[in-house]
Amino acid sequence: MLLHLLNRAPSSSHVPRDVLRAMGAEDRLMLIEDGVYGALNTQVQHLPGLEGRLFALREDLESRGLAGRCDASVTIVDMDGFVALTEEAQRTVSWF
């Protein structure tokens, strides 16, 4: 399993489309920095097919005033949860 890290809002770039094409069936996607905008109810449709494999960093959500506005399909993790995901992954792939 690979952990993909996305730091761009899905609606502002073509990078999320490339991420989805590169992801395997067991891979996970972690939204960080401005990527957490993809966790919003209005944006999550840009990241289809990731039920149970889509995560967003709580600290980045809070720093952008987005806490409590995420789609139910997104798992919110804190920094410790982020570290745990990296430990479970064979490797991480950063998308900028």
N, C-alpha and C positions, 0 to 999 in steps of 0.2 A: 504494500500500500504506500502510495506517495501522498504527501501533504502539499497541496498547492496553496501558495500565499498570494492573495490579490489585494493590491493597495489602491486600485482605481475604481471609481464608481462605474457600475455596469453601463449606465446610460451615457457616459461621457467618453467612451473609448471602445475600440474594437478588440482590445486585449481580452475582455471576458469571453468573447466568442472563441478566441484562440485557446483559452484555458479549457473551455468545455470540450473542444475537439481533441485536446491532448490528454484529457483525463480518462483513466481506466475505470472499470466498473466498481472497483473497491477503493479508488482514490477519494480523498476528502479535500474540500475547499475551505480555507480559512480566510475570512474577510478582515483586513486590517487597514488602519489609516483611513483614507477616503473610500476604500473598498466597502466599509461598513454601510454605506448608503445602499448597497445591494441587498441588505437585510430588511429594508423597509417594505411594508405591504405593497407599495406602489412600484417597487423596483425588482422584487424577487422574481417576477416573470422573466427577467433577462437571464436567469440562472435556472432553467428548467431541469427536471430529472435528478435533483440532488437531495431528495428527501432522506433525512438521516445522515447526510454527508456534508451539510452546509453549516459552517460555524462562523460566529462573529465575535470579535474581541470586545468585551464589556468596557474596558477602559477607553477604547476609541469611540464607542457608541456614546458614552457619558461625556467625553470631551467635546463632542459635536452636538450635544443636546438631543440625542436620538434614543436614549434609554426609554424602554416601554413602548416603542413604536415599531418594533420588529414583527415580521411575519411569524406565525406559529411554527412554520417549517424550519426556522433557523434556530440552532442551538447556540445560546450565548455562553461564552466561557471567559473566565478571568485569566490573568497571566499564568497562574498555576495550571489551569486547564490547557492553555496554549502550549506550555512546556510539555505537559503529558501527551498531547497530540504529536508533538515533534518526536518524543521518545518512542511512540508507537510506530511511527513511519520509518520506512527503510531510508528515505531521504526526503528533503523538502525541495520544492521548486518555486522560486520567486518570480512573479509576473509584475513588471513595472511599466 
